[in-house]
Amino acid sequence: MRLTKKSHACVRLEKDGQTLVIDPGGFSEQDAASGADVILVTHEHADHFDEGRLRAALESRPGTEIWTLKSVAEQIAAAFPGRVHTVGHGDTFTAAGFDVQVHGELHAVIHPDIPRITNVGYLVDGGRVFHPGDALTVPGVPVETLMLPVMAPWNKISEVIDYVREVGPRRAYDIHDALLTDLARPIYDRQIGALGGAEHLRLTPGASAEV
């Protein structure tokens, strides 16, 4: 499986001529969802869900389908009957040859005064890749490649390190990093790499790796 990092929280997975895209939001490239057979969206925040980009992707490719939670599906399903599927924690499905399990229910706490919204993570192909969205969800099964949210208004580096330890992946790739400056990246690389207990890796937007 080929993993391609897009800006911020968006990743593309490719295998056997099929493409799955997770979270092509407003902080990612304009064409982040283009050509996808399957699109997964973890939650409704704009840096993960951009309605215009999803509509453009579905309009340009009639076979493209979306799996997401109710709060996102309600905003786009009516325009694309039968192509937007609602999922929640515990659901499993197969799309374009990718086996997906859904884990998690709530977005991480940003501040106690801000109501929490729903958020789901996606475990792809039995743990080859796990993308948690905006939460530190532990899927409770072996994970080979963890997409690791390193910088957000809702986390701090000690929590990120402990999350890697708890999930126990073979490797962790940074995502949710648009707010992390190049000046600070070496600090995160050093501390997560030294303390997380897993290989810690980073791809620049557009770069790929086999996972």
C-alpha positions as CSV (number, residue, x, y, z in Angstrom):
1,M,0.0,0.0,0.0
2,R,1.3,3.4,-0.9
3,L,0.8,6.2,1.6
4,T,1.0,9.8,0.3
5,K,1.0,12.7,2.7
6,K,-1.1,15.7,1.8
7,S,-1.0,19.0,3.7
8,H,-2.3,18.9,7.3
9,A,-4.5,15.9,8.2
10,C,-5.1,14.5,4.7
11,V,-3.6,11.3,3.4
12,R,-4.0,9.2,0.3
13,L,-3.8,5.4,0.3
14,E,-3.3,3.5,-3.0
15,K,-3.3,-0.2,-3.7
16,D,-4.3,-2.4,-6.7
17,G,-5.2,0.7,-8.7
18,Q,-7.6,2.0,-6.2
19,T,-7.3,5.2,-4.1
20,L,-8.7,6.0,-0.7
21,V,-8.5,9.6,0.7
22,I,-9.0,10.6,4.3
23,D,-9.9,14.1,5.4
24,P,-9.3,16.3,2.4
25,G,-10.1,19.5,4.3
26,G,-9.6,23.2,3.9
27,F,-6.0,23.1,5.0
28,S,-5.1,20.6,2.4
29,E,-4.5,21.0,-1.4
30,Q,-7.4,22.0,-3.5
31,D,-7.2,18.8,-5.5
32,A,-6.6,16.5,-2.4
33,A,-9.7,14.5,-3.1
34,S,-9.4,14.4,-6.9
35,G,-9.4,10.9,-8.4
36,A,-10.4,9.2,-5.2
37,D,-12.5,6.0,-5.4
38,V,-13.3,6.3,-1.6
39,I,-13.3,9.3,0.7
40,L,-13.4,9.0,4.4
41,V,-14.1,12.1,6.7
42,T,-13.5,11.9,10.4
43,H,-15.6,15.0,11.5
44,E,-17.1,18.3,10.5
45,H,-14.3,20.8,11.3
46,A,-13.2,22.8,8.2
47,D,-9.6,21.6,8.3
48,H,-10.9,18.0,7.8
49,F,-14.2,18.6,5.9
50,D,-14.5,21.0,2.9
51,E,-17.9,20.6,1.4
52,G,-16.9,22.3,-1.9
53,R,-14.0,20.0,-2.5
54,L,-16.1,16.9,-1.7
55,R,-18.8,18.1,-4.1
56,A,-16.2,18.7,-6.8
57,A,-14.7,15.3,-6.3
58,L,-18.1,13.5,-6.5
59,E,-19.2,15.5,-9.5
60,S,-16.1,14.9,-11.5
61,R,-16.0,11.1,-10.8
62,P,-19.4,9.4,-10.7
63,G,-18.0,6.3,-9.0
64,T,-16.6,8.1,-6.0
65,E,-18.3,7.4,-2.7
66,I,-18.0,8.9,0.8
67,W,-18.1,7.2,4.2
68,T,-18.4,9.6,7.2
69,L,-20.4,10.3,10.4
70,K,-23.9,11.7,10.5
71,S,-22.9,15.4,11.0
72,V,-21.0,15.5,7.7
73,A,-23.3,13.1,5.8
74,E,-26.3,15.4,6.5
75,Q,-24.6,18.3,4.7
76,I,-23.9,16.5,1.4
77,A,-25.9,13.3,1.1
78,A,-29.0,14.8,-0.5
79,A,-27.1,15.9,-3.6
80,F,-25.5,12.5,-4.2
81,P,-28.1,9.8,-3.5
82,G,-26.6,6.4,-2.6
83,R,-23.1,7.7,-2.6
84,V,-22.7,9.1,0.9
85,H,-22.7,6.5,3.7
86,T,-23.1,7.2,7.4
87,V,-21.0,5.2,9.8
88,G,-20.2,5.2,13.5
89,H,-18.1,3.4,16.2
90,G,-17.9,-0.3,15.7
91,D,-19.0,-0.3,12.0
92,T,-17.0,-2.2,9.4
93,F,-17.2,-2.0,5.6
94,T,-15.3,-2.7,2.4
95,A,-14.9,0.0,-0.2
96,A,-12.8,-0.2,-3.4
97,G,-10.9,-3.2,-2.0
98,F,-10.1,-1.4,1.3
99,D,-11.4,-3.0,4.5
100,V,-12.3,-0.4,7.1
101,Q,-13.2,-0.5,10.8
102,V,-14.6,2.6,12.5
103,H,-13.3,3.5,16.0
104,G,-14.2,6.4,18.3
105,E,-17.1,8.7,19.0
106,L,-16.0,12.1,20.2
107,H,-13.6,14.9,19.3
108,A,-10.9,15.6,21.8
109,V,-11.6,18.3,24.4
110,I,-10.5,21.7,23.1
111,H,-11.8,23.5,26.2
112,P,-14.4,22.5,28.8
113,D,-16.6,25.5,27.6
114,I,-16.7,24.2,24.0
115,P,-19.2,21.5,23.3
116,R,-17.6,18.3,22.0
117,I,-18.6,17.1,18.5
118,T,-18.5,13.6,17.1
119,N,-15.3,12.2,15.6
120,V,-14.4,8.8,14.2
121,G,-11.2,7.2,13.3
122,Y,-10.6,4.7,10.5
123,L,-8.5,1.5,10.7
124,V,-7.6,0.4,7.2
125,D,-6.9,-3.2,6.1
126,G,-6.8,-4.8,9.6
127,G,-4.4,-2.3,11.1
128,R,-2.0,-1.4,8.3
129,V,-3.0,2.2,8.8
130,F,-5.0,4.0,11.5
131,H,-6.1,7.6,11.2
132,P,-7.8,8.9,14.4
133,G,-9.1,12.2,13.2
134,D,-9.1,14.8,16.0
135,A,-8.9,12.4,19.0
136,L,-6.4,10.2,20.7
137,T,-8.5,7.0,20.1
138,V,-6.9,3.7,20.9
139,P,-8.4,1.1,18.5
140,G,-7.4,-1.8,20.8
141,V,-5.9,-3.9,18.0
142,P,-2.4,-4.1,16.5
143,V,-1.5,-1.1,14.3
144,E,1.3,-1.0,11.9
145,T,1.2,2.6,10.8
146,L,-0.3,5.3,13.0
147,M,-1.2,8.7,11.5
148,L,-0.2,10.8,14.5
149,P,-1.9,14.3,15.2
150,V,1.2,16.2,16.4
151,M,0.0,19.8,16.8
152,A,-3.6,20.9,17.5
153,P,-5.5,23.3,19.8
154,W,-6.6,20.2,21.8
155,N,-3.3,18.4,22.5
156,K,0.2,18.8,24.0
157,I,3.4,16.8,23.3
158,S,3.2,14.7,26.4
159,E,-0.2,13.4,25.3
160,V,1.1,12.7,21.8
161,I,4.0,10.7,23.2
162,D,1.7,8.7,25.6
163,Y,-0.7,8.1,22.7
164,V,2.1,6.5,20.6
165,R,3.0,4.4,23.6
166,E,-0.6,3.2,24.2
167,V,-1.3,2.4,20.6
168,G,2.1,0.7,20.2
169,P,2.4,1.0,16.4
170,R,5.4,-0.2,14.3
171,R,5.7,3.4,13.0
172,A,4.0,6.7,13.4
173,Y,3.8,9.4,10.7
174,D,3.0,13.0,11.5
175,I,-0.4,14.5,10.5
176,H,-2.3,17.5,11.7
177,D,0.9,19.5,11.4
178,A,-0.1,22.7,9.5
179,L,0.2,24.7,12.7
180,L,3.7,23.3,13.5
181,T,6.4,25.6,12.3
182,D,9.7,24.3,10.8
183,L,11.5,25.9,13.7
184,A,9.7,23.6,16.2
185,R,9.7,20.4,14.1
186,P,13.1,19.1,15.4
187,I,11.9,19.4,18.9
188,Y,8.8,17.2,18.2
189,D,10.9,14.8,16.1
190,R,13.5,14.3,18.9
191,Q,11.0,14.0,21.8
192,I,8.4,11.8,20.1
193,G,11.2,9.7,18.5
194,A,13.0,9.2,21.7
195,L,10.1,8.6,24.1
196,G,7.2,7.2,22.0
197,G,8.6,3.7,21.6
198,A,7.9,3.5,17.9
199,E,9.7,4.6,14.7
200,H,8.7,8.3,14.3
201,L,8.6,9.6,10.7
202,R,7.5,12.6,8.8
203,L,6.6,13.1,5.1
204,T,6.5,16.5,3.4
205,P,3.3,17.2,1.5
206,G,3.3,15.2,-1.7
207,A,5.8,12.6,-0.6
208,S,5.0,8.9,-0.4
209,A,6.1,5.8,1.4
210,E,5.2,2.1,1.2
211,V,3.4,0.8,4.3
